[in-house]
Amino acid sequence: MISIDPKEIPTAKLQGYLQSAVGPRPIAFASTISTKGIPNLSPFSFFNVFSANPPILVFSPARRVRDNTIKHTLINAEGTREVVINVVNYDLVQQTSLASTEYGDGVNEFIKAGLTQIPSELVKPYRVKESPVQFECKVTQIIPLGDQGGAGNLILCEVVKIHIHESILDQNGAIDQHKIDLVSRLGSNWYSRSNEGLFEVPKPLTTLGVGVDAIPNHIKESTVFNGNDLGKLGNIEALPTTEEVSIFVKENFSVKGVLSSDDQEKVHLEAKKYLNKDDISSAWKVLLAKK
């Protein structure tokens, strides 16, 4: 067994040990709004429920390890004292990953991730329509745990309104754990799905995905693709070039046959095959070859 003094290893390495050892952790998809009215959406796995009376949720936006800056979520929570915690299930996981990308100030992650923002009833931040459970909250306390990179900021939130999709309820009106199909975070790129087990979601740390808003409408509106598919397509850093698409088509005879058809659904189904294998680049090449 190795023994480690936390003060003697780099913070990034310590964070890796902590996140890999303490899990699985539920994911808070926190929706906030700035004092200027700009929406922000970001996932946090330093999150849990800590009280039922009063109903208190706690999550922690940590200071960035690399440069000791703070996140928009913390700034907004300090400024407005309101937040909506949206539960993340398997149907949302790819779009949640995309929303975790650090877009610049003023960029709406709802739009980038292809999610639907709907008004809350008692607070100003928007809810995520696709989330199976949404908690409208008032921020009661913010506790900074340090002033260096990696330090957390505990945000204590009192739940003032709960919204639950009827589709996840059982015959007695309770939340059915199979229907809600929750996901949670582990270390590195690993997640856990309550209905199945471990799976991996590669997450770009230094690049920005093009976003779901960059996907043509005929793809976004297709019945072939679900939210996770759109999240994968939006998570690519740059679209394949015309030359790359041309080479791909020449080298894949089966794709040529599909592209010769006027049936757009067949093209989408072909792209879906590549998405199911997490070959996002090839999926885009199929879609871009048939315009």
BELSUL-V136598 format. One record per pair of residues at least 12 apart in sequence whose ideal C-beta (glycine too) atoms are under 7 Angstrom apart, sorted by the first residue. I is the first residue (numbers start at 1). J is the second residue. D is the distance in Angstrom with one decimal. If there is no record, write none. Layout:
i=I j=J d=D
i=I j=J d=D
This chain:
i=11 j=65 d=5.2
i=11 j=149 d=5.9
i=11 j=150 d=4.3
i=12 j=65 d=5.2
i=15 j=65 d=6.4
i=15 j=150 d=5.9
i=16 j=187 d=6.4
i=19 j=187 d=4.8
i=20 j=186 d=6.8
i=20 j=187 d=2.8
i=20 j=188 d=6.8
i=23 j=184 d=6.8
i=23 j=185 d=6.3
i=23 j=186 d=4.3
i=23 j=187 d=6.7
i=24 j=184 d=3.5
i=24 j=185 d=6.5
i=24 j=186 d=5.6
i=24 j=192 d=4.2
i=25 j=45 d=4.2
i=25 j=47 d=6.8
i=25 j=184 d=5.6
i=25 j=185 d=4.8
i=26 j=47 d=5.7
i=26 j=48 d=6.3
i=26 j=184 d=5.4
i=27 j=43 d=5.3
i=27 j=45 d=5.4
i=27 j=47 d=6.7
i=27 j=88 d=4.1
i=27 j=96 d=6.7
i=27 j=183 d=6.6
i=27 j=184 d=6.4
i=27 j=185 d=5.9
i=28 j=43 d=6.9
i=28 j=44 d=4.8
i=28 j=47 d=3.7
i=28 j=59 d=4.4
i=28 j=85 d=4.9
i=29 j=41 d=6.8
i=29 j=43 d=5.1
i=29 j=86 d=4.0
i=29 j=88 d=5.2
i=29 j=96 d=6.0
i=29 j=128 d=6.0
i=29 j=131 d=6.3
i=30 j=42 d=5.7
i=30 j=44 d=5.9
i=30 j=59 d=6.2
i=30 j=73 d=5.4
i=30 j=83 d=5.5
i=30 j=85 d=6.0
i=31 j=83 d=6.8
i=31 j=84 d=4.2
i=31 j=86 d=6.2
i=31 j=125 d=4.5
i=31 j=126 d=5.5
i=31 j=127 d=6.6
i=31 j=128 d=6.5
i=32 j=73 d=5.3
i=32 j=76 d=3.6
i=32 j=77 d=5.8
i=32 j=80 d=7.0
i=32 j=83 d=5.3
i=32 j=125 d=5.1
i=33 j=76 d=6.1
i=33 j=80 d=6.1
i=33 j=124 d=5.1
i=33 j=125 d=4.6
i=34 j=76 d=5.1
i=34 j=79 d=6.5
i=35 j=79 d=4.3
i=35 j=80 d=6.3
i=38 j=106 d=5.8
i=39 j=108 d=5.4
i=39 j=110 d=6.0
i=39 j=117 d=6.1
i=39 j=126 d=5.6
i=40 j=72 d=4.7
i=40 j=73 d=6.1
i=40 j=76 d=5.7
i=40 j=109 d=6.4
i=41 j=99 d=5.3
i=41 j=109 d=4.0
i=41 j=110 d=5.5
i=42 j=71 d=6.6
i=42 j=73 d=5.0
i=42 j=99 d=6.3
i=42 j=100 d=6.5
i=42 j=109 d=6.7
i=43 j=88 d=6.5
i=43 j=96 d=4.9
i=43 j=99 d=6.2
i=43 j=100 d=5.2
i=44 j=59 d=4.7
i=44 j=60 d=6.8
i=44 j=61 d=6.3
i=45 j=185 d=3.7
i=46 j=59 d=6.1
i=46 j=60 d=4.0
i=46 j=62 d=6.8
i=46 j=152 d=6.2
i=47 j=59 d=3.9
i=54 j=158 d=5.4
i=55 j=158 d=6.6
i=55 j=159 d=4.0
i=56 j=156 d=6.0
i=56 j=157 d=6.8
i=56 j=158 d=5.9
i=57 j=85 d=5.5
i=57 j=135 d=6.3
i=57 j=137 d=6.4
i=57 j=157 d=4.8
i=57 j=159 d=6.3
i=58 j=154 d=5.8
i=58 j=155 d=6.8
i=58 j=156 d=5.4
i=59 j=155 d=5.6
i=60 j=152 d=3.9
i=60 j=153 d=5.9
i=60 j=154 d=5.3
i=60 j=155 d=6.8
i=61 j=73 d=4.8
i=61 j=74 d=4.4
i=61 j=153 d=5.6
i=62 j=150 d=5.9
i=62 j=151 d=6.4
i=62 j=152 d=4.7
i=63 j=148 d=6.9
i=63 j=149 d=5.4
i=63 j=150 d=6.3
i=63 j=151 d=4.9
i=64 j=149 d=6.0
i=65 j=149 d=4.3
i=65 j=150 d=4.7
i=66 j=149 d=6.8
i=67 j=149 d=7.0
i=68 j=148 d=6.2
i=68 j=149 d=4.1
i=72 j=105 d=7.0
i=74 j=153 d=5.4
i=77 j=139 d=5.2
i=77 j=142 d=6.5
i=77 j=155 d=5.4
i=78 j=142 d=6.2
i=80 j=124 d=6.3
i=81 j=138 d=6.4
i=81 j=139 d=4.3
i=82 j=123 d=4.1
i=82 j=124 d=5.6
i=82 j=125 d=5.6
i=82 j=137 d=7.0
i=82 j=138 d=6.1
i=82 j=139 d=6.4
i=83 j=125 d=5.9
i=83 j=137 d=5.1
i=83 j=139 d=6.1
i=83 j=157 d=5.7
i=84 j=120 d=5.8
i=84 j=123 d=6.5
i=84 j=125 d=4.7
i=84 j=126 d=6.9
i=84 j=127 d=5.2
i=84 j=134 d=6.0
i=84 j=135 d=6.6
i=84 j=136 d=5.5
i=84 j=137 d=6.7
i=85 j=135 d=4.3
i=85 j=137 d=6.0
i=85 j=157 d=6.7
i=86 j=127 d=6.4
i=86 j=128 d=4.1
i=86 j=131 d=3.7
i=86 j=134 d=5.1
i=87 j=131 d=5.5
i=87 j=132 d=5.7
i=87 j=133 d=4.1
i=88 j=183 d=5.8
i=89 j=132 d=5.5
i=89 j=180 d=5.8
i=89 j=181 d=4.7
i=89 j=182 d=5.4
i=89 j=183 d=6.2
i=90 j=181 d=4.6
i=90 j=183 d=5.3
i=90 j=193 d=5.4
i=91 j=226 d=6.9
i=91 j=227 d=5.8
i=91 j=228 d=6.7
i=92 j=130 d=5.9
i=92 j=131 d=6.5
i=92 j=227 d=6.3
i=93 j=183 d=5.2
i=93 j=191 d=6.5
i=93 j=201 d=6.3
i=93 j=228 d=6.4
i=94 j=201 d=6.8
i=94 j=227 d=7.0
i=94 j=228 d=3.9
i=94 j=231 d=2.9
i=94 j=232 d=5.3
i=95 j=113 d=4.3
i=95 j=114 d=6.0
i=95 j=115 d=5.8
i=95 j=227 d=5.3
i=95 j=230 d=6.9
i=95 j=231 d=3.9
i=97 j=201 d=5.0
i=97 j=203 d=5.4
i=97 j=231 d=6.5
i=97 j=235 d=6.7
i=98 j=112 d=6.6
i=98 j=113 d=4.7
i=98 j=209 d=5.4
i=98 j=231 d=4.9
i=98 j=234 d=5.2
i=98 j=235 d=5.0
i=99 j=112 d=6.8
i=99 j=113 d=4.2
i=100 j=203 d=6.5
i=101 j=204 d=6.3
i=101 j=208 d=5.6
i=101 j=209 d=5.6
i=103 j=208 d=6.3
i=110 j=126 d=7.0
i=111 j=213 d=4.9
i=112 j=211 d=3.7
i=112 j=212 d=6.4
i=112 j=213 d=6.0
i=112 j=234 d=7.0
i=113 j=212 d=5.9
i=113 j=231 d=6.7
i=114 j=212 d=2.9
i=114 j=220 d=6.8
i=114 j=227 d=6.9
i=114 j=230 d=4.9
i=114 j=234 d=6.4
i=115 j=128 d=5.3
i=115 j=130 d=5.8
i=116 j=129 d=3.8
i=116 j=130 d=6.3
i=120 j=136 d=4.9
i=121 j=136 d=6.6
i=121 j=161 d=5.6
i=122 j=136 d=5.2
i=122 j=160 d=5.1
i=122 j=161 d=5.0
i=123 j=136 d=4.8
i=123 j=137 d=6.9
i=123 j=138 d=6.9
i=127 j=163 d=6.6
i=130 j=227 d=6.3
i=132 j=165 d=4.8
i=132 j=168 d=4.8
i=132 j=180 d=5.4
i=133 j=162 d=7.0
i=133 j=164 d=5.2
i=134 j=163 d=4.3
i=135 j=159 d=4.9
i=135 j=162 d=5.7
i=136 j=160 d=5.4
i=136 j=161 d=3.9
i=137 j=157 d=3.6
i=137 j=158 d=6.2
i=137 j=159 d=5.5
i=137 j=160 d=6.5
i=138 j=157 d=6.8
i=138 j=158 d=5.1
i=138 j=160 d=5.6
i=139 j=155 d=6.0
i=139 j=157 d=5.6
i=140 j=156 d=4.9
i=140 j=157 d=6.8
i=140 j=158 d=5.1
i=141 j=156 d=4.3
i=142 j=154 d=7.0
i=142 j=155 d=5.4
i=167 j=179 d=6.7
i=168 j=180 d=4.4
i=177 j=194 d=6.5
i=178 j=195 d=6.1
i=181 j=194 d=6.5
i=181 j=195 d=5.2
i=182 j=194 d=4.6
i=189 j=201 d=5.8
i=189 j=202 d=5.4
i=189 j=203 d=5.8
i=204 j=235 d=6.8
i=204 j=237 d=6.7
i=207 j=237 d=4.4
i=208 j=237 d=6.9
i=209 j=234 d=5.2
i=209 j=235 d=4.0
i=209 j=236 d=6.2
i=209 j=237 d=6.6
i=210 j=234 d=6.0
i=210 j=236 d=6.0
i=210 j=239 d=6.6
i=211 j=234 d=4.9
i=212 j=230 d=5.0
i=212 j=234 d=4.0
i=214 j=234 d=6.8
i=215 j=230 d=6.4
i=215 j=233 d=5.6
i=215 j=234 d=6.3
i=218 j=264 d=6.9
i=219 j=287 d=6.1
i=222 j=268 d=4.9
i=224 j=265 d=6.3
i=224 j=268 d=3.9
i=224 j=269 d=5.7
i=224 j=272 d=5.5
i=225 j=268 d=6.7
i=225 j=272 d=6.8
i=229 j=272 d=6.8
i=229 j=275 d=5.2
i=232 j=275 d=5.6
i=232 j=280 d=5.3
i=233 j=280 d=6.6
i=233 j=283 d=6.8
i=233 j=284 d=6.7
i=236 j=280 d=5.3
i=236 j=281 d=6.9
i=236 j=284 d=6.4
i=239 j=284 d=6.0
i=239 j=288 d=6.8
i=240 j=281 d=6.0
i=240 j=284 d=5.4
i=240 j=285 d=5.1
i=240 j=288 d=6.3
i=244 j=285 d=6.6
i=245 j=285 d=4.8
i=245 j=288 d=5.0
i=245 j=289 d=5.2
i=248 j=282 d=6.7
i=248 j=285 d=4.2
i=249 j=289 d=5.1
i=255 j=270 d=6.4
i=255 j=286 d=6.0
i=258 j=270 d=4.6
i=259 j=289 d=5.5
i=259 j=290 d=5.0
i=267 j=286 d=6.4
i=267 j=287 d=7.0
i=267 j=290 d=4.6
i=270 j=286 d=5.2
i=271 j=283 d=4.4
i=271 j=286 d=4.2
i=271 j=287 d=5.0
i=274 j=286 d=6.6
